[in-house]
Amino acid sequence: MSAVPVVVRPMGERALLAEVDSLEEVLALHAALDAHRPAGVVDLVPAARTVLVIVDPAALSLSAARAWIARVAGDVRTDAAAPGPLVEIAVRYDGADLAETAGLMGLTPPQLVARHLATEWSVAFTGFAPGFAYLVGDGWSFDVPRLPAPRTRVPGGSVALAGAFCGAYPRETPGGWRLIGTTDAVLFDPGVDAPTLLPPRTRVRFVEVRS
């Protein structure tokens, strides 16, 4: 695989935005930056096509951070990202949209459940709400349309699909994803040292439980 091409843009006085062409390249670049981060890099925040690099200017200048990003991007390969830890999420397939979503995908509800359970997911990036992880699946080829109008209330713990992504809502919030199940997993707890259960690159397996 070729090296990851990156465009680095300024983001205020404490951050740089590294832009790439694909989610696959985001995953590879984020993994490489995280593995080789120098003192002064405060945080790395991946998204669908970018990695936000937040620095402490007293410890690392933005010009030095820019050179570091370019150097790492020149060496990284898109197939080189190490897999993250595996987390199992217990889920009940009782979502309000399960039957309709299965039909949109050309499947029966049991077939959708089987495909969802058989997929090993990984956290591409987080966002939308604290602890909300955007999961992509190896071999998951579906593009699930969002609801025509978002719900004003999605219960916390709802497991849902939208586009190529799967996600679980850490708390009650509005949302337009299609609900296929629920989980009791604590996805975000600000009172602990590692508040987010599913940080980027974490591998996820869903395990079915019955009510």
N, CA, C and O of each residue as an XYZ file, in Angstrom:
844
protein
N       0.841     -1.198      0.000
C       0.000      0.000      0.000
C       0.876      1.248      0.000
O       1.998      1.219      0.507
N       0.370      2.350     -0.568
C       1.146      3.581     -0.657
C       1.057      4.365      0.640
O       0.187      4.130      1.479
N       2.003      5.324      0.780
C       1.978      6.190      1.947
C       0.713      7.051      1.925
O       0.096      7.249      0.879
N       0.346      7.552      3.096
C      -0.879      8.341      3.220
C      -0.603      9.792      2.846
O       0.188     10.447      3.525
N      -1.234     10.327      1.777
C      -1.086     11.750      1.462
C      -1.908     12.575      2.445
O      -3.047     12.221      2.747
N      -1.342     13.671      2.945
C      -2.023     14.448      3.972
C      -1.853     15.942      3.685
O      -0.790     16.390      3.255
N      -2.912     16.693      3.930
C      -2.874     18.154      3.889
C      -3.079     18.633      5.319
O      -4.054     18.249      5.965
N      -2.178     19.461      5.818
C      -2.242     19.947      7.198
C      -2.675     21.399      7.193
O      -2.063     22.241      6.536
N      -3.747     21.685      7.940
C      -4.292     23.043      7.981
C      -4.266     23.563      9.420
O      -4.441     22.791     10.363
N      -4.047     24.878      9.590
C      -4.066     25.445     10.946
C      -5.483     25.455     11.514
O      -6.460     25.656     10.793
N      -5.566     25.233     12.821
C      -6.847     25.286     13.542
C      -6.631     26.097     14.819
O      -6.552     25.538     15.912
N      -6.538     27.409     14.673
C      -6.305     28.253     15.831
C      -4.857     28.196     16.283
O      -3.961     27.887     15.498
N      -4.637     28.499     17.561
C      -3.289     28.612     18.104
C      -2.800     27.351     18.782
O      -1.653     27.294     19.227
N      -3.660     26.320     18.871
C      -3.289     25.120     19.633
C      -3.551     23.828     18.876
O      -3.481     22.754     19.473
N      -3.849     23.892     17.592
C      -4.217     22.663     16.899
C      -3.922     22.752     15.406
O      -3.823     23.832     14.824
N      -3.786     21.574     14.818
C      -3.645     21.407     13.378
C      -4.636     20.344     12.932
O      -4.934     19.413     13.679
N      -5.148     20.484     11.708
C      -6.081     19.516     11.158
C      -5.404     18.797      9.997
O      -5.075     19.413      8.983
N      -5.197     17.486     10.151
C      -4.598     16.666      9.103
C      -5.713     16.043      8.270
O      -6.493     15.237      8.778
N      -5.793     16.412      6.995
C      -6.848     15.944      6.108
C      -6.310     14.868      5.170
O      -5.237     15.022      4.586
N      -7.071     13.765      5.028
C      -6.711     12.678      4.127
C      -7.910     12.357      3.245
O      -8.939     13.028      3.328
N      -7.787     11.347      2.411
C      -8.804     11.103      1.389
C      -9.861     10.070      1.757
O     -10.891      9.978      1.089
N      -9.622      9.289      2.815
C     -10.554      8.207      3.100
C     -10.528      7.865      4.578
O      -9.597      8.222      5.299
N     -11.571      7.164      5.016
C     -11.628      6.696      6.395
C     -10.504      5.701      6.677
O      -9.936      5.701      7.769
N     -10.181      4.856      5.701
C      -9.079      3.911      5.867
C      -7.772      4.644      6.169
O      -6.986      4.200      7.007
N      -7.544      5.760      5.488
C      -6.335      6.531      5.718
C      -6.374      7.230      7.077
O      -5.338      7.368      7.728
N      -7.553      7.672      7.510
C      -7.689      8.231      8.860
C      -7.245      7.209      9.901
O      -6.471      7.531     10.802
N      -7.738      5.976      9.777
C      -7.408      4.944     10.755
C      -5.905      4.687     10.797
O      -5.322      4.553     11.873
N      -5.284      4.618      9.626
C      -3.844      4.352      9.580
C      -3.047      5.525     10.137
O      -2.101      5.327     10.899
N      -3.425      6.753      9.760
C      -2.690      7.925     10.225
C      -2.866      8.114     11.726
O      -1.897      8.398     12.430
N      -4.077      7.963     12.216
C      -4.318      8.116     13.658
C      -3.502      7.103     14.458
O      -2.910      7.447     15.481
N      -3.471      5.863     13.994
C      -2.698      4.837     14.695
C      -1.216      5.181     14.715
O      -0.552      5.022     15.739
N      -0.695      5.656     13.579
C       0.726      5.978     13.505
C       1.070      7.193     14.349
O       2.089      7.191     15.040
N       0.244      8.227     14.308
C       0.490      9.402     15.135
C       0.433      9.052     16.619
O       1.249      9.528     17.408
N      -0.528      8.224     16.989
C      -0.661      7.840     18.389
C       0.539      7.025     18.864
O       0.964      7.144     20.013
N       1.076      6.205     17.982
C       2.206      5.352     18.351
C       3.511      6.130     18.447
O       4.452      5.672     19.095
N       3.583      7.289     17.819
C       4.839      8.047     17.771
C       4.653      9.478     18.240
O       5.362     10.376     17.786
N       3.702      9.704     19.147
C       3.418     11.090     19.546
C       4.530     11.640     20.436
O       4.950     10.972     21.381
N       5.005     12.836     20.149
C       6.036     13.463     20.974
C       5.413     14.192     22.158
O       4.199     14.384     22.214
N       6.252     14.593     23.096
C       5.783     15.429     24.197
C       5.196     16.714     23.620
O       5.741     17.295     22.681
N       4.093     17.141     24.189
C       3.433     18.345     23.706
C       2.192     18.084     22.895
O       1.404     19.004     22.674
N       1.985     16.843     22.436
C       0.738     16.494     21.756
C      -0.287     16.128     22.824
O      -0.151     15.110     23.502
N      -1.303     16.956     22.967
C      -2.279     16.799     24.035
C      -3.346     15.773     23.681
O      -3.755     14.985     24.534
N      -3.804     15.774     22.423
C      -4.885     14.870     22.035
C      -4.882     14.693     20.528
O      -4.416     15.550     19.777
N      -5.421     13.544     20.108
C      -5.614     13.227     18.694
C      -7.081     12.848     18.521
O      -7.569     11.928     19.178
N      -7.781     13.553     17.643
C      -9.223     13.335     17.495
C      -9.529     12.976     16.046
O      -9.578     13.863     15.194
N      -9.737     11.676     15.745
C     -10.059     11.295     14.364
C     -11.510     11.570     14.030
O     -12.374     11.570     14.906
N     -11.768     11.806     12.750
C     -13.121     11.941     12.221
C     -13.163     11.189     10.885
O     -12.276     10.381     10.609
N     -14.165     11.441     10.066
C     -14.345     10.647      8.851
C     -13.210     10.837      7.846
O     -12.836      9.890      7.154
N     -12.660     12.044      7.756
C     -11.598     12.320      6.789
C     -10.453     13.129      7.391
O      -9.572     13.579      6.659
N     -10.448     13.321      8.700
C      -9.445     14.178      9.322
C      -8.972     13.606     10.649
O      -9.634     12.768     11.263
N      -7.805     14.084     11.074
C      -7.323     13.866     12.441
C      -6.953     15.236     12.999
O      -6.075     15.914     12.465
N      -7.618     15.637     14.066
C      -7.308     16.897     14.737
C      -6.182     16.643     15.736
O      -6.297     15.781     16.607
N      -5.101     17.396     15.603
C      -3.942     17.259     16.487
C      -3.904     18.485     17.390
O      -3.682     19.601     16.920
N      -4.120     18.278     18.681
C      -4.139     19.355     19.659
C      -2.814     19.342     20.415
O      -2.381     18.298     20.904
N      -2.175     20.504     20.509
C      -0.843     20.561     21.108
C      -0.809     21.588     22.239
O      -1.669     22.462     22.343
N       0.201     21.451     23.069
C       0.555     22.458     24.065
C       1.688     23.282     23.463
O       2.819     22.801     23.398
N       1.417     24.515     23.020
C       2.458     25.289     22.333
C       3.692     25.555     23.177
O       4.764     25.826     22.637
N       3.553     25.480     24.513
C       4.713     25.677     25.370
C       5.681     24.508     25.290
O       6.869     24.656     25.576
N       5.169     23.344     24.899
C       6.014     22.154     24.808
C       6.329     21.761     23.377
O       7.353     21.127     23.125
N       5.469     22.126     22.433
C       5.655     21.752     21.033
C       5.058     22.843     20.158
O       3.857     23.105     20.230
N       5.870     23.475     19.345
C       5.357     24.532     18.474
C       4.509     23.933     17.358
O       4.642     22.757     17.018
N       3.640     24.760     16.799
C       2.816     24.286     15.697
C       3.662     23.936     14.476
O       3.321     23.004     13.747
N       4.737     24.647     14.240
C       5.597     24.317     13.106
C       6.272     22.968     13.311
O       6.404     22.192     12.365
N       6.703     22.680     14.547
C       7.304     21.378     14.826
C       6.256     20.270     14.723
O       6.549     19.177     14.240
N       5.031     20.556     15.180
C       3.958     19.567     15.079
C       3.615     19.287     13.622
O       3.370     18.139     13.250
N       3.596     20.325     12.797
C       3.324     20.148     11.368
C       4.384     19.252     10.720
O       4.058     18.359      9.938
N       5.653     19.500     11.052
C       6.733     18.675     10.493
C       6.609     17.234     10.963
O       6.854     16.306     10.193
N       6.231     17.041     12.220
C       6.049     15.681     12.759
C       4.919     14.959     12.031
O       5.078     13.793     11.670
N       3.785     15.618     11.807
C       2.669     14.992     11.097
C       3.099     14.572      9.692
O       2.813     13.455      9.260
N       3.784     15.465      8.982
C       4.222     15.157      7.616
C       5.191     13.976      7.604
O       5.112     13.111      6.731
N       6.097     13.944      8.567
C       7.072     12.861      8.629
C       6.393     11.510      8.903
O       6.705     10.508      8.260
N       5.470     11.499      9.855
C       4.758     10.255     10.170
C       3.910      9.813      8.985
O       3.898      8.634      8.633
N       3.199     10.759      8.368
C       2.347     10.417      7.223
C       3.157      9.857      6.071
O       2.665      9.009      5.326
N       4.380     10.313      5.911
C       5.217      9.803      4.829
C       5.662      8.380      5.026
O       6.000      7.694      4.062
N       5.669      7.920      6.275
C       6.127      6.558      6.568
C       4.995      5.552      6.744
O       5.197      4.349      6.575
N       3.791      6.047      7.086
C       2.710      5.131      7.418
C       2.146      4.484      6.158
O       2.202      5.060      5.071
N       1.605      3.284      6.318
C       0.917      2.587      5.242
C      -0.493      2.285      5.707
O      -0.719      2.053      6.895
N      -1.452      2.284      4.779
C      -2.848      2.128      5.157
C      -3.171      0.735      5.684
O      -4.235      0.533      6.269
N      -2.282     -0.219      5.489
C      -2.533     -1.558      6.011
C      -1.711     -1.837      7.258
O      -1.578     -2.991      7.664
N      -1.150     -0.783      7.881
C      -0.219     -1.004      8.971
C      -0.804     -0.750     10.352
O      -0.117     -0.987     11.345
N      -2.035     -0.280     10.457
C      -2.609      0.034     11.753
C      -2.822     -1.234     12.571
O      -3.445     -2.191     12.111
N      -2.291     -1.224     13.792
C      -2.458     -2.378     14.667
C      -3.886     -2.412     15.195
O      -4.451     -1.362     15.498
N      -4.478     -3.593     15.313
C      -5.833     -3.671     15.855
C      -5.854     -3.287     17.323
O      -4.886     -3.514     18.049
N      -6.963     -2.704     17.754
C      -7.115     -2.332     19.151
C      -7.659     -3.480     19.974
O      -7.850     -4.581     19.457
N      -7.910     -3.235     21.254
C      -8.457     -4.280     22.135
C      -9.877     -4.648     21.724
O     -10.568     -3.858     21.081
N     -10.304     -5.834     22.093
C     -11.640     -6.326     21.762
C     -12.577     -6.113     22.946
O     -12.262     -6.486     24.076
N     -13.725     -5.513     22.675
C     -14.764     -5.312     23.684
C     -16.039     -5.984     23.195
O     -16.451     -5.784     22.052
N     -16.658     -6.773     24.049
C     -17.932     -7.400     23.721
C     -19.074     -6.572     24.299
O     -19.039     -6.158     25.458
N     -20.082     -6.341     23.471
C     -21.256     -5.559     23.861
C     -22.481     -6.459     23.797
O     -22.831     -6.959     22.728
N     -23.134     -6.669     24.938
C     -24.364     -7.457     24.963
C     -25.507     -6.616     24.404
O     -25.659     -5.451     24.772
N     -26.305     -7.196     23.524
C     -27.373     -6.446     22.864
C     -28.630     -7.297     22.770
O     -28.566     -8.502     22.523
N     -29.765     -6.658     22.970
C     -31.063     -7.265     22.708
C     -31.578     -6.682     21.393
O     -31.631     -5.462     21.235
N     -31.948     -7.525     20.470
C     -32.409     -7.054     19.162
C     -33.914     -6.783     19.225
O     -34.734     -7.545     18.714
N     -34.231     -5.679     19.867
C     -35.619     -5.292     20.099
C     -35.891     -3.863     19.617
O     -36.837     -3.223     20.077
N     -35.071     -3.367     18.699
C     -35.206     -1.990     18.242
C     -36.477     -1.746     17.455
O     -36.974     -2.630     16.757
N     -36.994     -0.535     17.576
C     -38.260     -0.189     16.921
C     -38.179     -0.253     15.407
O     -39.202     -0.421     14.744
N     -36.982     -0.121     14.845
C     -36.835     -0.084     13.388
C     -36.276     -1.386     12.811
O     -35.932     -1.438     11.630
N     -36.183     -2.427     13.623
C     -35.506     -3.644     13.170
C     -36.140     -4.218     11.904
O     -35.437     -4.479     10.928
N     -37.452     -4.417     11.909
C     -38.104     -5.058     10.760
C     -38.004     -4.187      9.512
O     -37.686     -4.687      8.433
N     -38.273     -2.883      9.649
C     -38.221     -1.997      8.484
C     -36.795     -1.898      7.937
O     -36.591     -1.888      6.723
N     -35.810     -1.825      8.839
C     -34.426     -1.726      8.403
C     -33.999     -2.984      7.662
O     -33.324     -2.904      6.636
N     -34.384     -4.128      8.172
C     -34.065     -5.379      7.488
C     -34.637     -5.378      6.072
O     -33.964     -5.788      5.127
N     -35.866     -4.921      5.930
C     -36.475     -4.870      4.603
C     -35.730     -3.955      3.660
O     -35.565     -4.278      2.484
N     -35.274     -2.813      4.159
C     -34.509     -1.884      3.326
C     -33.186     -2.492      2.884
O     -32.650     -2.144      1.832
N     -32.670     -3.395      3.691
C     -31.395     -4.047      3.380
C     -31.569     -5.308      2.541
O     -30.587     -5.941      2.153
N     -32.830     -5.675      2.259
C     -33.088     -6.891      1.500
C     -32.935     -8.149      2.331
O     -32.637     -9.218      1.799
N     -33.138     -8.025      3.639
C     -32.966     -9.149      4.553
C     -34.228     -9.331      5.382
O     -35.078     -8.442      5.439
N     -34.346    -10.487      6.024
C     -35.335    -10.671      7.073
C     -34.716    -10.198      8.393
O     -33.493    -10.105      8.487
N     -35.522     -9.898      9.409
C     -34.936     -9.513     10.695
C     -33.936    -10.524     11.252
O     -32.874    -10.111     11.719
N     -34.225    -11.844     11.227
C     -33.202    -12.783     11.712
C     -31.908    -12.732     10.891
O     -30.821    -12.907     11.441
N     -32.019    -12.496      9.590
C     -30.815    -12.394      8.769
C     -30.005    -11.153      9.121
O     -28.776    -11.205      9.177
N     -30.693    -10.033      9.359
C     -29.977     -8.822      9.770
C     -29.245     -9.077     11.087
O     -28.069     -8.737     11.222
N     -29.936     -9.671     12.051
C     -29.313     -9.970     13.349
C     -28.092    -10.850     13.162
O     -27.047    -10.598     13.761
N     -28.214    -11.881     12.338
C     -27.089    -12.796     12.117
C     -25.906    -12.068     11.493
O     -24.763    -12.300     11.888
N     -26.159    -11.198     10.533
C     -25.070    -10.456      9.895
C     -24.410     -9.491     10.885
O     -23.189     -9.340     10.908
N     -25.235     -8.855     11.687
C     -24.721     -7.909     12.678
C     -23.847     -8.620     13.709
O     -22.788     -8.116     14.082
N     -24.286     -9.779     14.164
C     -23.522    -10.544     15.152
C     -22.230    -11.104     14.566
O     -21.226    -11.214     15.271
N     -22.246    -11.457     13.292
C     -21.085    -12.085     12.663
C     -19.991    -11.085     12.305
O     -18.861    -11.472     12.008
N     -20.330     -9.799     12.333
C     -19.375     -8.767     11.919
C     -18.465     -8.369     13.072
O     -18.936     -8.143     14.187
N     -17.167     -8.281     12.809
C     -16.275     -7.656     13.778
C     -16.181     -6.180     13.439
O     -15.696     -5.800     12.373
N     -16.649     -5.363     14.353
C     -16.688     -3.924     14.174
C     -15.440     -3.289     14.772
O     -14.779     -3.887     15.621
N     -15.125     -2.099     14.337
C     -14.050     -1.340     14.966
C     -14.452      0.128     15.013
O     -15.212      0.604     14.169
N     -13.936      0.833     16.002
C     -14.274      2.241     16.193
C     -13.427      3.079     15.245
O     -12.209      3.169     15.393
N     -14.091      3.689     14.270
C     -13.375      4.554     13.333
C     -13.075      5.902     13.971
O     -11.964      6.420     13.852
N     -14.070      6.467     14.648
C     -13.895      7.741     15.337
C     -15.075      7.920     16.277
O     -16.047      7.167     16.218
N     -14.986      8.906     17.133
C     -16.067      9.202     18.066
C     -16.547     10.627     17.833
O     -15.843     11.443     17.238
N     -17.752     10.915     18.310
C     -18.294     12.249     18.123
C     -19.776     12.268     18.350
O     -20.333     11.307     18.881
N     -20.439     13.355     17.956
C     -21.875     13.564     18.071
C     -22.277     13.790     19.536
O     -22.899     14.798     19.871
N     -21.910     12.833     20.403
C     -22.142     12.951     21.836
C     -20.988     12.253     22.531
O     -20.405     11.333     21.957
N     -20.631     12.659     23.761
C     -19.531     11.988     24.470
C     -19.769     10.484     24.569
O     -20.810     10.037     25.050
N     -18.788      9.711     24.107
C     -18.887      8.260     24.166
C     -19.561      7.611     22.986
O     -19.648      6.385     22.932
N     -20.053      8.409     22.014
C     -20.696      7.809     20.840
C     -19.618      7.418     19.846
O     -18.880      8.274     19.358
N     -19.522      6.129     19.543
C     -18.496      5.591     18.646
C     -19.118      5.249     17.294
O     -20.159      4.596     17.224
N     -18.474      5.693     16.237
C     -18.868      5.324     14.882
C     -18.128      4.040     14.523
O     -16.910      4.039     14.347
N     -18.884      2.945     14.415
C     -18.306      1.626     14.160
C     -18.391      1.286     12.685
O     -19.424      1.492     12.047
N     -17.300      0.766     12.149
C     -17.297      0.226     10.794
C     -17.030     -1.269     10.888
O     -16.324     -1.727     11.785
N     -17.599     -2.025      9.957
C     -17.513     -3.469     10.032
C     -16.735     -4.068      8.883
O     -16.933     -3.700      7.725
N     -15.851     -4.990      9.205
C     -15.110     -5.711      8.184
C     -16.079     -6.586      7.392
O     -16.652     -7.526      7.942
N     -16.264     -6.288      6.118
C     -17.185     -7.050      5.288
C     -18.624     -6.560      5.335
O     -19.483     -7.111      4.646
N     -18.904     -5.533      6.135
C     -20.260     -4.974      6.210
C     -20.443     -4.037      5.018
O     -19.865     -2.950      4.996
N     -21.221     -4.434      4.049
C     -21.310     -3.704      2.775
C     -22.584     -2.887      2.637
O     -22.847     -2.341      1.566
N     -23.378     -2.789      3.691
C     -24.677     -2.132      3.589
C     -24.554     -0.616      3.759
O     -23.682     -0.122      4.474
N     -25.444      0.100      3.091
C     -25.561      1.543      3.234
C     -27.001      1.808      3.668
O     -27.905      1.857      2.834
N     -27.209      1.976      4.952
C     -28.552      2.043      5.529
C     -29.019      3.498      5.564
O     -28.359      4.330      6.185
N     -30.135      3.826      4.919
C     -30.596      5.219      4.933
C     -31.042      5.654      6.321
O     -31.630      4.872      7.069
N     -30.758      6.900      6.656
C     -31.251      7.453      7.904
C     -32.768      7.611      7.851
O     -33.373      7.521      6.782
N     -33.368      7.844      8.997
C     -34.802      8.111      9.040
C     -35.118      9.388      8.254
O     -34.303     10.310      8.234
N     -36.278      9.456      7.612
C     -36.646     10.684      6.884
C     -36.669     11.917      7.783
O     -36.330     13.016      7.345
N     -37.072     11.730      9.045
C     -37.064     12.813     10.035
C     -36.496     12.256     11.335
O     -36.955     11.211     11.796
N     -35.514     12.919     11.939
C     -34.928     12.407     13.180
C     -35.951     12.326     14.308
O     -36.894     13.115     14.361
N     -35.757     11.379     15.193
C     -36.541     11.329     16.415
C     -36.089     12.444     17.365
O     -34.910     12.794     17.412
N     -37.029     12.983     18.105
C     -36.661     13.973     19.114
C     -36.092     13.313     20.362
O     -35.438     13.968     21.174
N     -36.341     12.014     20.513
C     -35.850     11.310     21.694
C     -35.445      9.896     21.317
O     -36.287      9.088     20.926
N     -34.166      9.598     21.431
C     -33.656      8.236     21.279
C     -33.158      7.795     22.646
O     -32.291      8.460     23.214
N     -33.669      6.703     23.192
C     -33.247      6.279     24.534
C     -31.763      5.927     24.580
O     -31.215      5.390     23.617
N     -31.120      6.230     25.700
C     -29.747      5.796     25.896
C     -29.647      4.278     25.823
O     -30.539      3.568     26.287
N     -28.565      3.787     25.243
C     -28.379      2.351     25.065
C     -28.920      1.815     23.760
O     -28.778      0.624     23.483
N     -29.538      2.660     22.949
C     -30.067      2.202     21.653
C     -28.920      1.874     20.708
O     -27.988      2.664     20.557
N     -28.989      0.718     20.078
C     -28.020      0.296     19.062
C     -28.652      0.554     17.704
O     -29.795      0.163     17.465
N     -27.916      1.208     16.813
C     -28.543      1.725     15.608
C     -27.603      1.635     14.413
O     -26.395      1.453     14.562
N     -28.182      1.768     13.231
C     -27.454      1.750     11.963
C     -27.775      3.008     11.169
O     -28.893      3.520     11.215
N     -26.773      3.498     10.439
C     -26.975      4.604      9.495
C     -25.804      4.626      8.538
O     -24.651      4.562      8.965
N     -26.087      4.716      7.247
C     -25.012      4.667      6.262
C     -24.238      3.363      6.398
O     -24.828      2.286      6.479
N     -22.918      3.468      6.420
C     -22.073      2.289      6.600
C     -21.737      2.037      8.059
O     -20.951      1.139      8.360
N     -22.324      2.821      8.986
C     -21.915      2.801     10.383
C     -22.937      2.115     11.281
O     -24.130      2.058     10.981
N     -22.424      1.599     12.388
C     -23.230      1.151     13.522
C     -22.814      2.001     14.713
O     -21.667      2.440     14.794
N     -23.741      2.234     15.637
C     -23.407      2.996     16.829
C     -24.380      2.691     17.945
O     -25.453      2.132     17.716
N     -23.995      3.063     19.161
C     -24.863      2.908     20.325
C     -24.916      4.247     21.054
O     -23.881      4.850     21.339
N     -26.115      4.702     21.349
C     -26.300      6.002     21.980
C     -25.958      5.916     23.471
O     -26.594      5.152     24.197
N     -24.966      6.685     23.945
C     -24.591      6.606     25.364
C     -25.650      7.180     26.305
O     -25.725      6.779     27.467
N     -26.462      8.107     25.819
C     -27.487      8.741     26.648
C     -28.655      9.142     25.752
O     -28.559      9.091     24.526
N     -29.747      9.537     26.378
C     -30.901      9.981     25.609
C     -30.565     11.242     24.831
O     -29.983     12.184     25.370
N     -30.937     11.250     23.554
C     -30.623     12.384     22.693
C     -31.500     12.288     21.441
O     -31.998     11.205     21.136
N     -31.700     13.369     20.720
C     -32.319     13.246     19.399
C     -31.409     12.453     18.462
O     -30.201     12.379     18.686
N     -31.982     11.864     17.420
C     -31.153     11.120     16.482
C     -31.947     10.563     15.327
O     -33.141     10.290     15.446
N     -31.263     10.395     14.199
C     -31.926      9.925     12.994
C     -31.487      8.557     12.522
O     -31.820      8.148     11.410
N     -30.727      7.828     13.370
C     -30.299      6.488     12.980
C     -31.432      5.496     13.210
O     -32.361      5.762     13.972
N     -31.341      4.348     12.542
C     -32.389      3.326     12.626
C     -32.071      2.363     13.776
O     -31.002      1.754     13.814
N     -33.016      2.238     14.707
C     -32.793      1.495     15.938
C     -33.061      0.014     15.723
O     -34.153     -0.380     15.313
N     -32.041     -0.809     16.009
C     -32.206     -2.262     15.840
C     -32.110     -3.013     17.160
O     -32.472     -4.188     17.215
N     -31.637     -2.376     18.223
C     -31.491     -3.089     19.484
C     -31.182     -2.160     20.633
O     -31.161     -0.940     20.475
N     -30.939     -2.754     21.803
C     -30.584     -1.994     22.996
C     -29.485     -2.722     23.754
O     -29.363     -3.945     23.682
N     -28.686     -1.946     24.483
C     -27.630     -2.506     25.315
C     -27.635     -1.804     26.666
O     -28.028     -0.642     26.777
N     -27.194     -2.526     27.688
C     -27.043     -1.949     29.026
C     -25.604     -1.538     29.295
O     -25.291     -1.104     30.403
N     -24.727     -1.662     28.316
C     -23.323     -1.302     28.502
C     -23.195      0.184     28.850
O     -23.897      1.028     28.293
N     -22.290      0.482     29.775
C     -22.008      1.875     30.135
C     -20.989      2.394     29.128
O     -19.805      2.067     29.207
N     -21.452      3.195     28.192
C     -20.614      3.647     27.089
C     -19.802      4.890     27.438
O     -18.749      5.135     26.850
N     -20.293      5.670     28.390
C     -19.565      6.878     28.802
C     -19.814      7.128     30.272
O     -20.959      7.206     30.717
N     -18.717      7.254     31.033
C     -18.793      7.506     32.473
C     -17.745      8.552     32.819
O     -16.570      8.213     32.958
N     -18.139      9.821     32.961
C     -17.155     10.869     33.208
C     -16.472     10.766     34.564
O     -15.508     11.486     34.826
N     -16.956      9.884     35.427
C     -16.386      9.770     36.756
C     -15.222      8.805     36.875
O     -14.714      8.598     37.978
N     -14.777      8.200     35.762
C     -13.666      7.250     35.819
C     -12.517      7.763     34.964
O     -12.682      8.689     34.170
N     -11.334      7.142     35.139
C     -10.134      7.613     34.438
C     -10.251      7.487     32.922
O      -9.791      8.359     32.186
N     -10.870      6.393     32.455
C     -11.086      6.194     31.014
C     -12.596      6.255     30.771
O     -13.259      5.218     30.777
N     -13.144      7.445     30.558
C     -14.603      7.582     30.535
C     -15.297      6.940     29.345
O     -16.476      6.596     29.429
N     -14.586      6.773     28.243
C     -15.194      6.245     27.025
C     -14.900      4.753     26.889
O     -13.736      4.352     26.853
N     -15.942      3.932     26.814
C     -15.757      2.487     26.688
C     -15.136      2.112     25.350
O     -14.363      1.158     25.269
N     -15.473      2.865     24.292
C     -15.062      2.499     22.939
C     -14.266      3.628     22.283
O     -14.811      4.357     21.454
N     -12.996      3.787     22.634
C     -12.169      4.795     21.963
C     -11.784      4.334     20.559
O     -11.974      3.164     20.227
N     -11.246      5.227     19.729
C     -10.872      4.843     18.364
C      -9.960      3.624     18.313
O      -9.073      3.450     19.149
N     -10.203      2.779     17.299
C      -9.485      1.550     16.963
C      -9.901      0.352     17.824
O      -9.449     -0.763     17.566
N     -10.745      0.553     18.836
C     -11.252     -0.578     19.605
C     -12.052     -1.503     18.696
O     -12.862     -1.045     17.891
N     -11.818     -2.812     18.831
C     -12.627     -3.794     18.111
C     -13.852     -4.136     18.956
O     -13.776     -4.201     20.183
N     -14.986     -4.354     18.279
C     -16.245     -4.580     18.985
C     -16.943     -5.802     18.415
O     -17.084     -5.953     17.202
N     -17.371     -6.659     19.309
C     -18.232     -7.784     18.947
C     -19.534     -7.647     19.717
O     -19.529     -7.455     20.933
N     -20.654     -7.746     19.001
C     -21.943     -7.748     19.652
C     -22.335     -9.187     19.990
O     -22.159    -10.102     19.185
N     -22.864     -9.363     21.192
C     -23.282    -10.677     21.686
C     -24.757    -10.576     22.048
O     -25.145     -9.709     22.831
N     -25.578    -11.452     21.489
C     -27.012    -11.358     21.709
C     -27.398    -11.897     23.081
O     -26.940    -12.959     23.502
N     -28.250    -11.139     23.767
C     -28.895    -11.604     24.986
C     -30.382    -11.466     24.778
O     -30.831    -10.619     24.006
N     -31.144    -12.287     25.455
C     -32.597    -12.251     25.297
C     -33.237    -11.775     26.586
O     -32.783    -12.098     27.683
N     -34.298    -11.003     26.434
C     -34.982    -10.435     27.598
C     -35.611    -11.549     28.433
O     -36.234    -11.275     29.458
